[in-house]
Amino acid sequence: MIWKDRTIKAIAEMIAIHPNHPAPHFVYRSSSRLTRFFEEAGTDHVHDGTTRGDWTADTLRKILEEPHTDDLTPPDAFCRVIARLMDQAEAQDEPEERPAALKALNLALGREGFEAFYAEDKQCYIRHVGTQRIAGISTNPHRPLSTLEAVRRLQLAAYLDKCSEDDLIGEVLMPLFKHAGFHRITIAGHKDKSNEFGKDIWMRYQLPTQHYIYFGIQAKKGKLDASGVTRGSNANMAEIHNQALMMLGHEIFDPETNRKVLVDHAFIVAGGEITKAAQQWLAGKLDASKRSQIIFMDREDILNLYVVRNVPLPADALPKAASDLDDDLPF
């Protein structure tokens, strides 16, 4: 990552602060303690005896050049350095929440579009201000959830029970895929249904080689089963089949590359369960090449991915504040 030199030097000064600094909210570290600091952050950088501030800034530049997912996600080593720097046990002349140190750090990080914060575990994390994506947190959807994450999952589940199909697409899926790193996320819209060739959304993902692969999404609010008819929350799998074929067989125009491209993969997304019978029915209708292009995502996938990626919940999924409740008397 290429960060402003001013930002790097500011963070380096916090790590290798001068002993006579007028506002010492950070711990002074000698040469050996600097080496130990970076060891405890999980790196192998060793102080070479040169000026502490300059060496630390050069070390941070090397760390920021390490492999990372994208420009919205700093390298893991940098996240560990920040977590080590903001250890609450090292608070200097302030509460353990370290408000002054956090303010100084965020003044520097804010120039790059990031901010630091303390989570429930009292560890310091970094998130991108624009997307609120948290760096350095496991996004494994099968990991145990914290108490707060479990509450957010229940809130989103309640929202999925009552939202419309358009809400599922615009308020849930679009933010989720944006946080996951997809680009050019475009909604076809119900007014364009006759021309969308089975796609509610199309988007692209950039590979580390700088190539793009394209995805189409067909979303249904309720449960998908293999009944073959639409009945209550059950969707017509024959309709899904036709839409999947149209999705994979028609070109889309990417205005940024100024060319038409084919969809590489099709997401079949449901706000409810996608039964095994439904998946097997659709797989049986598709040939081997198209079968490998289908990706299923149902309610459980949406809930888990949404929570572990810390995607902000839709406004209607949040509990209403007391001031928002109707205080009128019923007479």
PyMOL commands that set and color helices and strands:
alter all, ss='L'
color gray80, all
select helices_A, chain A and resi 5-15+31-40+52-64+76-85+88-90+99-112+147-162+165-179+190-195+237-249+276-285+288-291+299-308+315-317+322-324
alter helices_A, ss='H'
color red, helices_A
select strands_A, chain A and resi 114-118+124-128+134-135+183-187+201-206+212-220+223-224+234-235+251-254+259-262+265-270+294-297
alter strands_A, ss='S'
color yellow, strands_A
deselect
rebuild
show_as cartoon
